[in-house]
Amino acid sequence: MGKSVTARLLVVDRDATQLAALDALLKGWGYATILANEAESGLAQVAARRPDCVIACSPTVNPEFCHTVRNQASTRLIPVIYLAPPQAEAAERLAALQSGASCALSQPLDEREFGAHLRGLLATRRVTSDLEDAENVVFALATAIEQKDSYTEGHGERVSIYAGKLAQKLGLPDEVRAAVETGGLLHDVGKIGCPDAILNKPGPLTRDEFEIIKRHPVQGWDICRHLSSLGDPVLNCIRNHHERLDGSGYPDGHAEDSIPTAVRLVTISDVFDALATARAYKPAFPTEHCFKILREESKRGWWDAELVEAFVEMMKENALDQPANRASLGGALLNSRRHAL
């Protein structure tokens, strides 16, 4: 391996002798190392130092360590090499892989095999670092959307929080909750292409102006669709958050089963926040009036009635039926999510 490699590697192992041996090996290959002798301090170093790869040695760490690293928004793209002890069962290595380890090797190490895996993972990491940069641009665009219109400041953040809490209330899987939180933040990113005069117009839009506004879901989807890390559930939330169960929505006219649950959660959250906040063309409606409109529109066939009732319950359970509590939600979530990437 060439000495020009400057990747930073975190090694986690409480065995001082083995830790020193790995440190010497990796430095000999030209890498910079960060050392931790406990799983807890290792996780702290992952969060603080954002290494290019983690080398996690069992039994200091277990498969749950891999799961924690790979399921945090800020560290999910960092590869983890799991080093199992000499007598480890194949089941342990399999569990590590299922928990998110990029590869699982047995000790004592075959240095050539270890080095080959490491080089491959670091090459992939360089690509994903570029991806993180691209995602930061998208979240910066979402911030810009919030700043284009003072009436909608914090809207994406609130939609993200409402949809995430609703997913949690419904007991939906973590990946669905994560999708609606990210989709909620980004659902209006396509409005970056809408003229300010239309976004901030006081009063009804003309038919032509409304057609321009209606382009934003597809424009947002087009901005984000090349970011494979967002995934289809997030992209669906961005593209289809204005669809209705009766097929009368836009842009695709999807209906019933073709509208995923994640999209339905973001849509209900979006509609509520639009009703409950002042806009250039309308005042903020009282909370109970917003709930009434959601229920009426669900009877009309637009929204999922069961999800609307669950949404109302969730808002009351979290005291988010109180406008003052909702107002305190905005301000930091979008920036913290963007910087976590």
C-alpha positions in Angstrom: 0.0 0.0 0.0 1.2 3.5 -0.9 2.3 5.9 1.7 0.1 8.6 0.1 -3.1 7.2 1.7 -4.3 9.6 4.4 -7.6 8.0 5.4 -8.4 8.0 9.2 -9.2 4.7 10.7 -10.8 4.1 14.1 -9.7 0.9 15.9 -11.7 -0.3 18.8 -10.2 -3.0 21.0 -9.7 -3.4 24.8 -6.8 -5.9 24.2 -3.8 -3.5 24.5 -1.4 -5.8 22.7 -3.7 -6.4 19.7 -4.6 -2.7 19.6 -1.0 -1.8 19.4 -0.4 -4.4 16.7 -3.2 -3.1 14.5 -2.1 0.5 15.1 1.4 -0.4 13.9 0.1 -2.4 10.9 -2.2 0.4 9.7 0.4 3.2 10.2 2.8 1.1 8.3 0.4 1.1 5.4 0.2 4.9 5.6 -3.1 5.4 7.4 -3.8 7.7 10.3 -5.3 6.0 13.3 -7.7 6.8 16.1 -7.7 4.3 19.0 -10.4 3.4 21.5 -10.3 0.7 24.1 -14.1 0.4 24.8 -17.2 0.2 22.7 -18.7 3.3 24.4 -15.6 5.5 23.7 -15.4 4.0 20.2 -19.0 5.3 19.5 -18.1 8.7 20.9 -15.1 8.8 18.6 -17.2 7.8 15.6 -19.6 10.7 16.3 -16.9 13.2 17.0 -14.2 12.3 14.5 -16.1 10.8 11.6 -13.4 8.3 10.6 -13.2 6.9 7.1 -13.6 3.3 8.4 -14.1 1.6 11.7 -12.3 -1.6 12.7 -14.3 -3.1 15.5 -12.8 -6.0 17.4 -14.9 -8.6 19.2 -15.5 -9.1 22.1 -14.8 -5.4 22.9 -17.7 -4.7 20.5 -20.6 -6.8 19.5 -22.9 -6.8 16.4 -25.1 -4.1 18.1 -22.1 -1.7 17.8 -22.3 -2.1 14.0 -26.0 -1.5 14.1 -25.5 1.7 16.1 -22.9 3.1 13.7 -24.8 2.2 10.5 -28.2 3.4 11.7 -27.3 7.0 12.8 -27.9 9.6 10.2 -24.5 11.2 10.7 -22.5 7.9 10.5 -24.5 5.6 8.4 -22.1 5.7 5.4 -19.0 4.9 7.4 -17.9 1.3 6.7 -17.3 -1.1 9.6 -14.9 -4.0 9.5 -15.8 -6.5 12.2 -13.0 -8.7 13.6 -14.3 -11.8 15.3 -12.1 -13.7 17.8 -10.4 -16.9 16.6 -13.0 -19.3 18.0 -16.0 -17.3 17.0 -18.9 -19.2 15.5 -20.0 -18.3 12.0 -23.3 -17.1 13.5 -21.4 -14.2 15.2 -19.9 -13.0 11.9 -23.3 -13.4 10.2 -25.0 -11.4 13.0 -22.4 -8.6 12.5 -23.1 -8.5 8.8 -26.8 -8.4 9.4 -26.3 -5.6 11.9 -24.6 -3.4 9.3 -20.9 -4.5 9.3 -19.4 -4.1 5.8 -17.4 -7.2 6.2 -16.6 -9.7 9.0 -13.2 -11.3 9.3 -11.8 -13.9 11.7 -8.6 -13.5 13.7 -5.7 -14.0 13.4 -5.9 -11.8 10.4 -4.7 -12.7 6.9 -3.1 -9.3 6.3 -3.5 -9.5 2.5 -7.2 -10.3 2.8 -7.6 -7.6 5.4 -5.8 -5.0 3.3 -7.8 -5.9 0.2 -11.1 -5.4 2.1 -9.9 -2.2 3.6 -8.8 -0.7 0.2 -12.1 -1.6 -1.3 -14.2 -0.1 1.5 -12.1 3.1 1.5 -12.6 3.5 -2.3 -16.3 3.2 -1.7 -16.1 5.6 1.2 -14.6 8.3 -1.1 -17.6 7.9 -3.4 -20.1 8.2 -0.5 -18.2 11.3 0.8 -19.1 12.9 -2.5 -22.6 11.7 -2.0 -22.7 13.4 1.4 -21.6 16.6 -0.1 -24.4 16.4 -2.7 -26.9 15.7 0.1 -25.7 18.8 1.9 -26.4 20.8 -1.2 -30.0 19.5 -1.3 -30.6 20.3 2.4 -29.1 23.7 1.8 -31.7 24.2 -0.9 -34.4 23.2 1.6 -33.1 25.8 3.9 -33.2 28.3 1.1 -36.9 27.4 0.5 -37.7 28.2 4.1 -36.0 31.6 3.7 -37.8 32.5 0.4 -41.1 32.8 2.2 -41.4 34.1 5.7 -44.9 32.6 5.9 -43.6 29.0 5.5 -40.5 29.3 7.7 -40.2 26.1 9.7 -42.9 24.4 7.6 -40.6 21.5 6.5 -39.3 21.0 10.0 -42.8 20.8 11.4 -44.0 18.4 8.7 -41.0 16.2 9.4 -41.7 16.1 13.2 -45.4 15.5 12.8 -44.9 12.7 10.3 -42.2 11.1 12.3 -44.2 11.2 15.5 -47.2 9.8 13.7 -45.1 6.9 12.3 -43.9 6.2 15.8 -47.4 6.3 17.2 -48.5 3.8 14.6 -45.6 1.4 15.5 -44.2 1.6 11.9 -40.6 0.4 11.3 -37.7 2.7 11.9 -37.0 3.0 8.2 -40.5 4.3 7.6 -40.1 6.9 10.4 -36.7 7.9 9.0 -38.2 8.2 5.5 -41.1 10.5 6.5 -38.8 12.6 8.6 -36.4 13.2 5.7 -39.2 13.4 3.2 -41.0 15.9 5.3 -37.9 18.1 5.4 -37.4 18.0 1.7 -41.0 17.7 0.4 -41.1 21.3 -0.9 -37.5 21.5 -2.1 -38.8 21.9 -5.7 -40.2 25.3 -4.9 -36.7 26.6 -5.3 -37.7 27.0 -8.9 -40.9 28.9 -8.3 -40.9 32.7 -8.7 -41.1 34.6 -5.4 -43.9 36.7 -6.8 -46.1 33.5 -7.0 -44.9 32.0 -3.7 -45.6 35.2 -1.8 -48.7 36.3 -3.7 -51.4 37.7 -1.4 -54.6 36.3 -2.7 -55.7 33.5 -5.0 -53.4 32.3 -7.8 -54.5 32.4 -11.4 -54.8 29.1 -13.2 -51.4 29.6 -14.9 -49.8 30.5 -11.6 -51.2 27.4 -9.9 -49.9 25.2 -12.8 -46.4 26.6 -12.0 -46.8 25.8 -8.3 -47.9 22.3 -9.2 -44.6 21.6 -10.8 -42.7 21.7 -7.5 -43.2 18.0 -6.5 -41.6 16.8 -9.8 -38.9 19.5 -9.7 -38.1 18.4 -6.1 -38.0 14.7 -7.1 -35.8 15.6 -10.1 -33.3 17.4 -7.8 -33.1 14.5 -5.3 -33.6 11.4 -7.5 -29.8 11.0 -8.2 -29.1 10.7 -4.5 -29.5 7.0 -4.1 -29.0 7.2 -0.4 -32.3 8.9 0.0 -34.2 5.9 -1.3 -37.5 5.5 -3.0 -39.6 6.0 0.2 -38.2 9.5 0.6 -38.4 10.3 -3.1 -42.0 9.2 -3.2 -42.8 11.6 -0.3 -41.2 14.4 -2.3 -43.0 13.6 -5.6 -46.4 12.5 -4.4 -47.2 14.5 -1.2 -50.1 16.2 -3.2 -51.7 13.0 -4.3 -55.2 12.1 -3.0 -56.8 8.7 -2.4 -59.5 9.4 -4.9 -56.9 10.0 -7.7 -57.7 13.8 -7.9 -54.2 14.9 -6.7 -51.0 15.6 -8.7 -48.6 15.1 -10.3 -49.3 11.5 -11.2 -52.9 11.0 -10.2 -52.1 8.1 -7.9 -54.9 6.6 -5.9 -55.6 4.2 -3.0 -53.0 1.4 -2.8 -50.6 3.2 -5.1 -50.0 5.8 -2.4 -47.7 4.4 0.2 -48.3 4.8 3.9 -45.2 7.1 4.2 -46.6 9.4 1.6 -49.9 9.5 3.4 -48.3 10.5 6.7 -46.3 13.3 5.1 -49.4 14.5 3.2 -51.6 14.7 6.2 -48.9 16.5 8.2 -48.4 18.9 5.3 -52.0 19.7 4.9 -52.4 20.3 8.6 -49.5 22.7 8.8 -50.7 24.6 5.8 -54.1 25.1 7.5 -52.7 25.9 10.9 -50.2 28.6 9.8 -50.7 32.0 8.3 -49.9 32.2 4.6 -49.8 35.2 2.3 -53.3 34.3 1.1 -54.9 33.3 4.4 -54.8 33.6 8.2 -53.9 30.7 10.5 -56.9 28.6 11.3 -57.6 27.4 14.9 -56.4 23.9 15.6 -59.8 22.3 16.0 -60.9 23.8 12.7 -57.9 22.3 11.0 -58.8 18.9 12.4 -62.4 19.4 11.2 -61.2 20.2 7.7 -58.9 17.1 7.6 -61.9 14.9 8.7 -64.2 16.5 6.1 -61.6 16.0 3.4 -61.1 12.4 4.4 -64.9 11.8 4.0 -64.6 13.3 0.6 -62.1 10.6 -0.2 -58.9 12.6 -0.2 -57.1 11.3 2.9 -57.0 8.1 4.9 -59.6 8.5 7.7 -57.9 6.2 10.1 -54.6 8.0 9.7 -56.3 11.4 10.2 -57.7 10.2 13.5 -54.4 8.8 14.5 -52.8 12.2 13.6 -55.3 14.1 15.7 -54.6 11.8 18.7 -50.9 12.1 18.2 -51.0 15.9 18.1 -53.1 16.0 21.3 -50.9 13.4 23.1 -47.8 15.5 22.3 -49.6 18.8 23.2 -49.0 19.9 19.6 -52.6 21.0 19.4 -51.3 24.0 21.2 -50.0 26.6 18.7 -47.3 27.8 21.1 -45.8 24.3 21.3 -45.8 24.0 17.5 -44.1 27.3 17.1 -41.2 26.1 19.3 -40.5 23.2 16.9 -38.9 25.3 14.1 -35.4 26.7 13.9 -32.8 24.0 14.4 -34.0 20.7 13.0 -33.2 21.3 9.3 -29.8 22.7 9.9 -28.9 19.9 12.4 -30.1 17.3 10.0 -28.1 18.8 7.1 -24.9 19.1 9.2 -25.3 15.5 10.4 -25.0 14.1 6.9 
